[in-house]
């Protein structure tokens, strides 16, 4: 077994640097087209999510040259969810480390960035970071804490070999994720064409409704009428670990579920089947600030996942109807409607179940749904299958990785 050497993170870095202070960069400096600047919100699942990323001008990039990101850097948030981090790839090379982040510049002569990233994501490392962070209501991370982080490494050559093995899993996972994104876009394009722009019905008769002109025979109804069931999730009985994960608001990121934030419910407490997650459920975050309004279409068939009490569950009698509802509630105009139905004070905003029930949507004829169903069902079945494969690959990767890192499992044992 190859001996592992223990370092401080600072010992294997060229630098560990805080992003620019607020005085160096203001929200008013953001531009529509320019160089992306990475904020804590953009760090997701070990990667940079650029869907809603802010951008700055060339002049501001020049001013912030010390904060430029290079492929192989690792970036952390300074506060809040400090357990997450992201590896900068060639795609993000030249982007800028934003306010609220810390840039870790790995010395490639000592350590392999990909391997270090995997070590940083291990539960033992995450626990150390959270235990040593400062703050009570919100954890804060700084360069001193990160510098002292202990990290065990084999030789650089072994690091590279192990990183290549584990990266092969990630490449397949990323491929499936991209395929799913493309499939999701196909479904959204279809819904927009048929049920928003009314393309197949342009030559037919239109009638006035409270939501504008709609094809004859269509109607505007409340979600109470549209759904078979609208309910809230379960009041949890927490345990350290069980076979009953709790899908809470932190897990529900809208398009995706971040399952590293699962909490667990006691298996000794009976939970109503209506509070469990079912294929086709539309899950709507309904409490608090920041997460309220996120909508997720549940596409798994596990049978053991419990929905948390602060998520509203909307169920219909056809999957295509649920998919359309999810698409509709995610549209900007409906996010505005959801915001307008919020009650309570800042920090304790609530979307009551009655207000959800009263939200109105445009509904086509049943025949329209039946015509769309085979296409939509096929798209989301493919997404579901790809997601299940990604879960299996993640489980296998996460099972093998600690044994490879500790030396218990040798590279040759994998026949690579």
C-alpha positions as a Markdown table, in Angstrom:
| # | Residue | x | y | z |
|---|---|---|---|---|
| 1 | Unk | 0.0 | 0.0 | 0.0 |
| 2 | Unk | 1.4 | 3.4 | -1.0 |
| 3 | Unk | 2.1 | 5.7 | 1.9 |
| 4 | Unk | -0.2 | 8.8 | 2.1 |
| 5 | Unk | 1.5 | 12.0 | 3.1 |
| 6 | Unk | -0.5 | 14.6 | 5.1 |
| 7 | Unk | -0.3 | 18.2 | 4.0 |
| 8 | Unk | -2.0 | 21.5 | 5.0 |
| 9 | Unk | -4.0 | 22.7 | 2.0 |
| 10 | Unk | -1.8 | 25.8 | 1.9 |
| 11 | Unk | 1.3 | 23.5 | 1.4 |
| 12 | Unk | 0.0 | 22.3 | -2.0 |
| 13 | Unk | -1.2 | 25.7 | -3.2 |
| 14 | Unk | 0.3 | 28.6 | -5.0 |
| 15 | Unk | -2.3 | 30.8 | -3.2 |
| 16 | Unk | -5.6 | 30.8 | -1.4 |
| 17 | Unk | -7.2 | 34.1 | -2.1 |
| 18 | Unk | -10.5 | 35.9 | -1.2 |
| 19 | Unk | -12.5 | 37.3 | -4.1 |
| 20 | Unk | -12.9 | 41.1 | -4.6 |
| 21 | Unk | -14.5 | 43.1 | -1.9 |
| 22 | Unk | -17.8 | 44.8 | -2.5 |
| 23 | Unk | -16.1 | 48.2 | -2.8 |
| 24 | Unk | -14.2 | 46.8 | -5.9 |
| 25 | Unk | -17.3 | 45.6 | -7.7 |
| 26 | Unk | -20.9 | 46.8 | -7.5 |
| 27 | Unk | -24.1 | 45.3 | -8.8 |
| 28 | Unk | -24.4 | 48.3 | -11.1 |
| 29 | Unk | -21.2 | 47.2 | -12.8 |
| 30 | Unk | -22.9 | 44.0 | -14.2 |
| 31 | Unk | -23.4 | 44.0 | -18.0 |
| 32 | Unk | -25.6 | 41.8 | -20.3 |
| 33 | Unk | -22.7 | 40.6 | -22.4 |
| 34 | Unk | -19.2 | 40.2 | -20.9 |
| 35 | Unk | -17.0 | 37.9 | -18.8 |
| 36 | Unk | -18.8 | 35.7 | -16.3 |
| 37 | Unk | -18.1 | 36.4 | -12.6 |
| 38 | Unk | -18.6 | 33.4 | -10.3 |
| 39 | Unk | -20.7 | 33.9 | -7.2 |
| 40 | Unk | -21.6 | 31.4 | -4.4 |
| 41 | Unk | -25.0 | 30.8 | -6.0 |
| 42 | Unk | -23.3 | 29.5 | -9.2 |
| 43 | Unk | -21.5 | 26.7 | -7.4 |
| 44 | Unk | -23.5 | 23.5 | -7.9 |
| 45 | Unk | -22.6 | 19.8 | -7.7 |
| 46 | Unk | -18.9 | 20.5 | -8.0 |
| 47 | Unk | -19.3 | 22.6 | -11.1 |
| 48 | Unk | -20.2 | 26.1 | -12.2 |
| 49 | Unk | -23.8 | 26.6 | -13.3 |
| 50 | Unk | -23.8 | 29.6 | -15.7 |
| 51 | Unk | -27.6 | 29.7 | -16.3 |
| 52 | Unk | -28.0 | 32.9 | -14.4 |
| 53 | Unk | -24.4 | 34.0 | -14.0 |
| 54 | Unk | -23.5 | 37.7 | -13.8 |
| 55 | Unk | -21.1 | 39.3 | -16.2 |
| 56 | Unk | -18.7 | 42.2 | -16.1 |
| 57 | Unk | -17.0 | 44.4 | -18.8 |
| 58 | Unk | -13.4 | 44.0 | -20.1 |
| 59 | Unk | -12.4 | 47.1 | -18.1 |
| 60 | Unk | -13.6 | 45.5 | -14.9 |
| 61 | Unk | -11.9 | 42.2 | -15.7 |
| 62 | Unk | -8.6 | 44.1 | -16.2 |
| 63 | Unk | -9.1 | 45.8 | -12.8 |
| 64 | Unk | -9.7 | 42.4 | -11.1 |
| 65 | Unk | -6.9 | 40.5 | -12.9 |
| 66 | Unk | -5.7 | 39.1 | -9.5 |
| 67 | Unk | -9.1 | 37.3 | -9.2 |
| 68 | Unk | -9.0 | 35.7 | -12.7 |
| 69 | Unk | -9.8 | 32.0 | -12.6 |
| 70 | Unk | -7.6 | 29.5 | -14.3 |
| 71 | Unk | -8.4 | 25.9 | -15.3 |
| 72 | Unk | -7.5 | 23.7 | -12.3 |
| 73 | Unk | -8.4 | 26.3 | -9.7 |
| 74 | Unk | -11.0 | 25.3 | -7.0 |
| 75 | Unk | -13.5 | 27.8 | -5.8 |
| 76 | Unk | -15.4 | 28.0 | -2.5 |
| 77 | Unk | -18.2 | 30.2 | -1.1 |
| 78 | Unk | -17.1 | 32.3 | 1.9 |
| 79 | Unk | -20.4 | 32.0 | 3.8 |
| 80 | Unk | -23.6 | 29.9 | 3.9 |
| 81 | Unk | -23.3 | 26.5 | 2.3 |
| 82 | Unk | -19.5 | 26.2 | 2.7 |
| 83 | Unk | -19.6 | 22.5 | 2.1 |
| 84 | Unk | -19.7 | 23.0 | -1.6 |
| 85 | Unk | -16.9 | 23.8 | -4.0 |
| 86 | Unk | -16.3 | 23.7 | -7.8 |
| 87 | Unk | -13.4 | 22.7 | -10.0 |
| 88 | Unk | -12.6 | 25.3 | -12.7 |
| 89 | Unk | -12.4 | 23.7 | -16.1 |
| 90 | Unk | -11.2 | 25.0 | -19.5 |
| 91 | Unk | -14.7 | 26.3 | -20.1 |
| 92 | Unk | -14.4 | 28.7 | -17.1 |
| 93 | Unk | -10.7 | 29.6 | -17.8 |
| 94 | Unk | -10.5 | 33.4 | -17.8 |
| 95 | Unk | -13.7 | 34.0 | -15.8 |
| 96 | Unk | -13.5 | 35.9 | -12.5 |
| 97 | Unk | -13.8 | 34.9 | -8.9 |
| 98 | Unk | -16.6 | 36.9 | -7.5 |
| 99 | Unk | -17.4 | 38.6 | -4.2 |
| 100 | Unk | -18.3 | 36.0 | -1.6 |
| 101 | Unk | -15.9 | 33.4 | -3.0 |
| 102 | Unk | -12.4 | 32.1 | -2.2 |
| 103 | Unk | -10.1 | 30.9 | -5.0 |
| 104 | Unk | -7.7 | 28.0 | -4.3 |
| 105 | Unk | -4.8 | 27.8 | -6.8 |
| 106 | Unk | -3.4 | 24.3 | -6.7 |
| 107 | Unk | 0.4 | 23.8 | -7.3 |
| 108 | Unk | 0.3 | 21.3 | -10.1 |
| 109 | Unk | 3.9 | 20.2 | -9.3 |
| 110 | Unk | 2.6 | 18.7 | -6.0 |
| 111 | Unk | -1.0 | 17.9 | -6.5 |
| 112 | Unk | -3.6 | 17.1 | -9.2 |
| 113 | Unk | -6.5 | 19.5 | -9.0 |
| 114 | Unk | -9.1 | 16.8 | -10.0 |
| 115 | Unk | -7.9 | 14.5 | -7.3 |
| 116 | Unk | -7.8 | 17.3 | -4.7 |
| 117 | Unk | -11.3 | 18.2 | -5.7 |
| 118 | Unk | -12.5 | 14.6 | -4.9 |
| 119 | Unk | -10.8 | 14.7 | -1.5 |
| 120 | Unk | -12.4 | 18.0 | -0.7 |
| 121 | Unk | -15.9 | 16.6 | -1.4 |
| 122 | Unk | -15.4 | 13.6 | 0.9 |
| 123 | Unk | -17.6 | 13.7 | 4.1 |
| 124 | Unk | -14.5 | 13.7 | 6.4 |
| 125 | Unk | -13.2 | 16.8 | 4.7 |
| 126 | Unk | -16.6 | 18.6 | 4.6 |
| 127 | Unk | -17.1 | 17.8 | 8.3 |
| 128 | Unk | -13.7 | 19.3 | 9.1 |
| 129 | Unk | -14.5 | 22.5 | 7.2 |
| 130 | Unk | -17.9 | 22.9 | 8.9 |
| 131 | Unk | -16.5 | 22.2 | 12.3 |
| 132 | Unk | -13.7 | 24.8 | 11.9 |
| 133 | Unk | -15.8 | 27.5 | 10.3 |
| 134 | Unk | -16.8 | 30.5 | 12.2 |
| 135 | Unk | -20.3 | 31.8 | 12.9 |
| 136 | Unk | -23.5 | 30.3 | 14.4 |
| 137 | Unk | -26.5 | 31.3 | 12.3 |
| 138 | Unk | -24.4 | 31.3 | 9.1 |
| 139 | Unk | -21.1 | 29.5 | 8.7 |
| 140 | Unk | -18.2 | 31.6 | 7.4 |
| 141 | Unk | -15.0 | 30.4 | 5.7 |
| 142 | Unk | -11.8 | 32.3 | 5.3 |
| 143 | Unk | -8.4 | 31.8 | 3.8 |
| 144 | Unk | -6.8 | 30.9 | 7.2 |
| 145 | Unk | -9.3 | 28.1 | 7.9 |
| 146 | Unk | -8.8 | 26.7 | 4.4 |
| 147 | Unk | -5.0 | 27.0 | 4.6 |
| 148 | Unk | -5.0 | 24.7 | 7.7 |
| 149 | Unk | -7.2 | 22.1 | 6.2 |
| 150 | Unk | -5.4 | 18.7 | 6.5 |
| 151 | Unk | -5.3 | 16.7 | 3.3 |
| 152 | Unk | -3.7 | 13.3 | 2.6 |
| 153 | Unk | -2.2 | 12.6 | -0.8 |
| 154 | Unk | -0.4 | 9.8 | -2.5 |
| 155 | Unk | 2.3 | 10.5 | -5.1 |
| 156 | Unk | 1.4 | 12.9 | -7.9 |
| 157 | Unk | 1.6 | 10.0 | -10.4 |
| 158 | Unk | -0.9 | 8.0 | -8.4 |
| 159 | Unk | -3.2 | 11.0 | -8.0 |
| 160 | Unk | -3.3 | 11.4 | -11.7 |
| 161 | Unk | -4.2 | 7.8 | -12.3 |
| 162 | Unk | -6.9 | 7.8 | -9.6 |
| 163 | Unk | -8.3 | 11.1 | -11.0 |
| 164 | Unk | -8.5 | 9.6 | -14.5 |
| 165 | Unk | -10.4 | 6.5 | -13.2 |
| 166 | Unk | -12.9 | 8.5 | -11.2 |
| 167 | Unk | -13.2 | 11.1 | -14.0 |
| 168 | Unk | -14.5 | 8.4 | -16.4 |
| 169 | Unk | -17.5 | 8.1 | -14.2 |
| 170 | Unk | -18.0 | 11.8 | -14.1 |
| 171 | Unk | -17.8 | 12.1 | -17.9 |
| 172 | Unk | -20.6 | 9.5 | -18.4 |
| 173 | Unk | -22.6 | 11.3 | -15.7 |
| 174 | Unk | -22.1 | 14.7 | -17.4 |
| 175 | Unk | -23.1 | 13.1 | -20.8 |
| 176 | Unk | -26.3 | 11.9 | -19.3 |
| 177 | Unk | -26.9 | 15.3 | -17.7 |
| 178 | Unk | -26.5 | 17.0 | -21.0 |
| 179 | Unk | -28.8 | 14.6 | -22.8 |
| 180 | Unk | -31.4 | 15.2 | -20.1 |
| 181 | Unk | -31.0 | 19.0 | -20.5 |
| 182 | Unk | -31.6 | 18.6 | -24.2 |
| 183 | Unk | -34.7 | 16.4 | -23.7 |
| 184 | Unk | -36.1 | 18.8 | -21.1 |
| 185 | Unk | -35.6 | 21.6 | -23.7 |
| 186 | Unk | -37.5 | 19.6 | -26.3 |
| 187 | Unk | -40.4 | 19.1 | -23.9 |
| 188 | Unk | -40.5 | 22.8 | -23.0 |
| 189 | Unk | -40.4 | 23.8 | -26.7 |
| 190 | Unk | -43.3 | 21.5 | -27.4 |
| 191 | Unk | -45.4 | 22.9 | -24.5 |
| 192 | Unk | -44.6 | 26.5 | -25.6 |
| 193 | Unk | -45.6 | 25.8 | -29.2 |
| 194 | Unk | -48.8 | 24.0 | -28.4 |
| 195 | Unk | -50.1 | 25.4 | -25.2 |
| 196 | Unk | -48.6 | 29.0 | -25.0 |
| 197 | Unk | -48.2 | 30.1 | -28.7 |
| 198 | Unk | -51.1 | 27.9 | -29.9 |
| 199 | Unk | -49.3 | 27.1 | -33.1 |
| 200 | Unk | -51.3 | 24.0 | -34.1 |
| 201 | Unk | -54.6 | 25.9 | -33.5 |
| 202 | Unk | -53.8 | 29.2 | -35.2 |
| 203 | Unk | -56.4 | 28.6 | -38.0 |
| 204 | Unk | -59.2 | 27.8 | -35.5 |
| 205 | Unk | -61.6 | 30.0 | -33.6 |
| 206 | Unk | -60.3 | 31.9 | -30.6 |
| 207 | Unk | -62.4 | 33.3 | -27.7 |
| 208 | Unk | -61.9 | 35.9 | -25.0 |
| 209 | Unk | -60.9 | 34.7 | -21.5 |
| 210 | Unk | -59.7 | 36.4 | -18.3 |
| 211 | Unk | -56.2 | 35.4 | -19.4 |
| 212 | Unk | -56.5 | 36.7 | -22.9 |
| 213 | Unk | -57.5 | 35.0 | -26.2 |
| 214 | Unk | -57.5 | 31.2 | -26.1 |
| 215 | Unk | -58.6 | 28.5 | -28.6 |
| 216 | Unk | -62.3 | 27.7 | -28.5 |
| 217 | Unk | -63.0 | 24.8 | -26.1 |
| 218 | Unk | -60.1 | 25.7 | -23.8 |
| 219 | Unk | -60.7 | 27.1 | -20.4 |
| 220 | Unk | -59.1 | 29.0 | -17.5 |
| 221 | Unk | -59.4 | 27.1 | -14.2 |
| 222 | Unk | -57.9 | 27.1 | -10.7 |
| 223 | Unk | -55.2 | 24.6 | -9.7 |
| 224 | Unk | -57.9 | 23.3 | -7.2 |
| 225 | Unk | -59.9 | 22.2 | -10.3 |
| 226 | Unk | -56.9 | 21.1 | -12.4 |
| 227 | Unk | -55.3 | 18.8 | -9.8 |
| 228 | Unk | -56.5 | 15.6 | -8.3 |
| 229 | Unk | -54.7 | 16.4 | -5.1 |
| 230 | Unk | -52.9 | 19.4 | -3.5 |
| 231 | Unk | -51.3 | 18.7 | -0.2 |
| 232 | Unk | -48.3 | 19.6 | 2.0 |
| 233 | Unk | -45.6 | 17.2 | 2.9 |
| 234 | Unk | -44.8 | 15.4 | 6.1 |
| 235 | Unk | -43.8 | 16.8 | 9.5 |
| 236 | Unk | -40.4 | 15.0 | 9.9 |
| 237 | Unk | -39.1 | 12.9 | 12.7 |
| 238 | Unk | -35.4 | 13.2 | 12.2 |
| 239 | Unk | -32.8 | 10.5 | 12.7 |
| 240 | Unk | -29.1 | 10.5 | 11.7 |
| 241 | Unk | -29.6 | 8.0 | 8.8 |
| 242 | Unk | -32.3 | 5.8 | 7.5 |
| 243 | Unk | -33.9 | 4.4 | 4.3 |
| 244 | Unk | -36.4 | 7.3 | 4.4 |
| 245 | Unk | -34.7 | 10.4 | 2.9 |
| 246 | Unk | -36.6 | 13.7 | 3.3 |
| 247 | Unk | -36.9 | 15.8 | 0.2 |
| 248 | Unk | -36.8 | 19.3 | 1.7 |
| 249 | Unk | -36.6 | 22.8 | 0.2 |
| 250 | Unk | -32.8 | 22.8 | 0.2 |
| 251 | Unk | -32.9 | 19.6 | -1.9 |
| 252 | Unk | -35.4 | 21.1 | -4.4 |
| 253 | Unk | -33.3 | 23.4 | -6.7 |
| 254 | Unk | -36.1 | 23.5 | -9.3 |
| 255 | Unk | -34.7 | 21.7 | -12.4 |
| 256 | Unk | -32.6 | 19.4 | -10.2 |
| 257 | Unk | -32.5 | 17.7 | -6.8 |
| 258 | Unk | -29.3 | 18.1 | -4.8 |
| 259 | Unk | -29.5 | 15.0 | -2.7 |
| 260 | Unk | -26.5 | 15.7 | -0.6 |
| 261 | Unk | -28.8 | 17.8 | 1.4 |
| 262 | Unk | -31.2 | 15.0 | 2.2 |
| 263 | Unk | -32.1 | 14.6 | 5.8 |
| 264 | Unk | -33.6 | 11.4 | 7.1 |
| 265 | Unk | -36.9 | 10.3 | 8.8 |
| 266 | Unk | -37.4 | 7.6 | 11.4 |
| 267 | Unk | -38.5 | 4.3 | 9.9 |
| 268 | Unk | -40.4 | 3.6 | 13.1 |
| 269 | Unk | -42.9 | 6.4 | 12.3 |
| 270 | Unk | -45.7 | 5.7 | 9.8 |
| 271 | Unk | -45.9 | 8.2 | 7.0 |
| 272 | Unk | -49.0 | 8.6 | 4.8 |
| 273 | Unk | -48.5 | 7.5 | 1.2 |
| 274 | Unk | -49.8 | 10.9 | 0.2 |
| 275 | Unk | -46.7 | 12.5 | 1.8 |
| 276 | Unk | -44.4 | 10.3 | -0.2 |
| 277 | Unk | -42.9 | 11.4 | -3.5 |
| 278 | Unk | -44.5 | 9.8 | -6.6 |
| 279 | Unk | -43.5 | 9.8 | -10.2 |
| 280 | Unk | -45.1 | 12.9 | -11.8 |
| 281 | Unk | -45.5 | 14.9 | -8.6 |
| 282 | Unk | -45.1 | 18.7 | -9.0 |
| 283 | Unk | -43.2 | 20.0 | -5.9 |
| 284 | Unk | -43.4 | 23.6 | -5.0 |
| 285 | Unk | -41.3 | 25.2 | -2.3 |
| 286 | Unk | -43.6 | 27.2 | -0.1 |
| 287 | Unk | -41.7 | 28.8 | 2.8 |
| 288 | Unk | -38.9 | 31.3 | 3.4 |
| 289 | Unk | -36.9 | 33.6 | 1.3 |
| 290 | Unk | -34.7 | 32.5 | -1.6 |
| 291 | Unk | -36.0 | 29.0 | -2.0 |
| 292 | Unk | -39.8 | 29.8 | -2.1 |
| 293 | Unk | -41.3 | 29.3 | -5.6 |
| 294 | Unk | -38.9 | 26.6 | -6.8 |
| 295 | Unk | -40.8 | 24.1 | -8.9 |
| 296 | Unk | -39.6 | 20.5 | -9.5 |
| 297 | Unk | -41.3 | 17.7 | -11.6 |
| 298 | Unk | -40.4 | 14.5 | -9.8 |
| 299 | Unk | -39.3 | 11.9 | -12.2 |
| 300 | Unk | -38.1 | 9.0 | -10.1 |
| 301 | Unk | -39.8 | 5.7 | -9.0 |
| 302 | Unk | -38.1 | 5.0 | -5.7 |
| 303 | Unk | -41.1 | 4.8 | -3.4 |
| 304 | Unk | -39.2 | 5.6 | -0.2 |
| 305 | Unk | -38.7 | 9.4 | -0.4 |
| 306 | Unk | -40.7 | 11.6 | 2.0 |
| 307 | Unk | -41.7 | 15.2 | 1.0 |
| 308 | Unk | -41.1 | 17.8 | 3.7 |
| 309 | Unk | -43.9 | 19.8 | 5.3 |
| 310 | Unk | -42.8 | 23.1 | 3.7 |
| 311 | Unk | -43.2 | 21.8 | 0.1 |
| 312 | Unk | -46.6 | 21.8 | -1.6 |
| 313 | Unk | -47.4 | 18.6 | -3.6 |
| 314 | Unk | -49.6 | 19.0 | -6.7 |
| 315 | Unk | -50.9 | 15.8 | -8.4 |
| 316 | Unk | -52.9 | 15.2 | -11.6 |
| 317 | Unk | -54.4 | 12.2 | -13.2 |
| 318 | Unk | -52.0 | 12.2 | -16.2 |
| 319 | Unk | -48.2 | 12.7 | -16.3 |
| 320 | Unk | -48.5 | 15.0 | -19.3 |
| 321 | Unk | -50.7 | 17.3 | -17.2 |
| 322 | Unk | -48.1 | 17.3 | -14.4 |
| 323 | Unk | -45.4 | 18.1 | -16.9 |
| 324 | Unk | -47.4 | 21.0 | -18.3 |
| 325 | Unk | -48.2 | 22.3 | -14.8 |
| 326 | Unk | -44.5 | 22.2 | -13.9 |
| 327 | Unk | -43.6 | 24.0 | -17.1 |
| 328 | Unk | -46.3 | 26.6 | -16.5 |
| 329 | Unk | -45.4 | 27.3 | -12.9 |
| 330 | Unk | -41.7 | 27.7 | -13.9 |
| 331 | Unk | -42.5 | 30.4 | -16.5 |
| 332 | Unk | -41.5 | 34.0 | -15.3 |
| 333 | Unk | -45.0 | 35.3 | -15.3 |
| 334 | Unk | -46.1 | 32.5 | -13.0 |
| 335 | Unk | -43.2 | 33.0 | -10.7 |
| 336 | Unk | -44.4 | 36.6 | -10.4 |
| 337 | Unk | -47.9 | 35.3 | -9.6 |
| 338 | Unk | -46.5 | 33.0 | -7.0 |
| 339 | Unk | -44.5 | 35.9 | -5.5 |
| 340 | Unk | -47.8 | 37.9 | -5.4 |
| 341 | Unk | -49.5 | 35.2 | -3.4 |
| 342 | Unk | -46.9 | 35.1 | -0.7 |
| 343 | Unk | -48.0 | 36.2 | 2.8 |
| 344 | Unk | -46.0 | 36.9 | 6.0 |
| 345 | Unk | -43.0 | 39.1 | 6.8 |
| 346 | Unk | -39.5 | 39.2 | 5.4 |
| 347 | Unk | -37.6 | 36.0 | 6.2 |
| 348 | Unk | -40.8 | 34.2 | 7.0 |
| 349 | Unk | -42.7 | 34.4 | 3.7 |
| 350 | Unk | -45.3 | 31.7 | 3.3 |
| 351 | Unk | -47.2 | 30.4 | 0.2 |
| 352 | Unk | -50.4 | 29.0 | 1.8 |
| 353 | Unk | -52.0 | 26.0 | 0.3 |
| 354 | Unk | -55.2 | 27.9 | -0.3 |
| 355 | Unk | -53.3 | 30.5 | -2.3 |
| 356 | Unk | -51.8 | 27.7 | -4.4 |
| 357 | Unk | -55.2 | 26.2 | -5.0 |
| 358 | Unk | -56.5 | 29.6 | -6.3 |
| 359 | Unk | -53.8 | 30.1 | -8.9 |
| 360 | Unk | -55.3 | 29.9 | -12.4 |
| 361 | Unk | -54.0 | 28.4 | -15.5 |
| 362 | Unk | -55.0 | 28.0 | -19.2 |
| 363 | Unk | -56.1 | 24.4 | -19.9 |
| 364 | Unk | -56.5 | 22.9 | -23.3 |
| 365 | Unk | -59.1 | 20.3 | -24.4 |
| 366 | Unk | -58.5 | 16.8 | -23.0 |
| 367 | Unk | -57.8 | 15.6 | -26.6 |
| 368 | Unk | -54.9 | 17.9 | -26.8 |
| 369 | Unk | -53.3 | 16.3 | -23.7 |
| 370 | Unk | -53.9 | 12.9 | -25.1 |
| 371 | Unk | -52.2 | 13.8 | -28.3 |
| 372 | Unk | -49.2 | 15.2 | -26.5 |
| 373 | Unk | -49.0 | 12.4 | -24.0 |
| 374 | Unk | -47.0 | 9.8 | -26.0 |
| 375 | Unk | -44.3 | 12.3 | -26.9 |
| 376 | Unk | -44.0 | 13.8 | -23.4 |
| 377 | Unk | -44.1 | 10.4 | -21.7 |
| 378 | Unk | -41.3 | 9.2 | -24.0 |
| 379 | Unk | -39.2 | 12.2 | -23.3 |
| 380 | Unk | -39.5 | 12.0 | -19.5 |
| 381 | Unk | -39.1 | 8.3 | -19.4 |
| 382 | Unk | -35.8 | 8.7 | -21.1 |
| 383 | Unk | -34.9 | 11.4 | -18.6 |
| 384 | Unk | -35.9 | 9.1 | -15.8 |
| 385 | Unk | -33.8 | 6.3 | -17.1 |
| 386 | Unk | -30.8 | 8.5 | -17.6 |
| 387 | Unk | -31.2 | 9.9 | -14.1 |
| 388 | Unk | -31.4 | 6.4 | -12.6 |
| 389 | Unk | -28.2 | 5.5 | -14.5 |
| 390 | Unk | -26.5 | 8.7 | -13.1 |
| 391 | Unk | -27.5 | 7.7 | -9.6 |
| 392 | Unk | -26.0 | 4.2 | -10.0 |
| 393 | Unk | -22.8 | 5.7 | -11.4 |
| 394 | Unk | -22.6 | 8.2 | -8.5 |
| 395 | Unk | -23.1 | 5.4 | -6.0 |
| 396 | Unk | -20.4 | 3.2 | -7.6 |
| 397 | Unk | -18.0 | 6.1 | -7.9 |
| 398 | Unk | -18.5 | 7.2 | -4.3 |
| 399 | Unk | -18.2 | 3.6 | -3.1 |
| 400 | Unk | -14.9 | 3.0 | -4.9 |
| 401 | Unk | -13.3 | 6.4 | -4.3 |
| 402 | Unk | -12.6 | 6.3 | -0.6 |
| 403 | Unk | -11.0 | 2.8 | -0.9 |
| 404 | Unk | -8.8 | 4.0 | -3.7 |
| 405 | Unk | -7.8 | 7.1 | -1.7 |
| 406 | Unk | -7.0 | 5.1 | 1.4 |
| 407 | Unk | -5.0 | 2.5 | -0.6 |
| 408 | Unk | -7.3 | -0.3 | 0.4 |
| 409 | Unk | -8.1 | -0.8 | -3.2 |
| 410 | Unk | -5.3 | -0.8 | -5.7 |
| 411 | Unk | -5.6 | 0.6 | -9.3 |
| 412 | Unk | -4.7 | -2.9 | -10.7 |
| 413 | Unk | -7.7 | -4.4 | -8.8 |
| 414 | Unk | -10.0 | -2.5 | -11.2 |
| 415 | Unk | -8.4 | -3.9 | -14.3 |
| 416 | Unk | -8.0 | -0.4 | -15.7 |
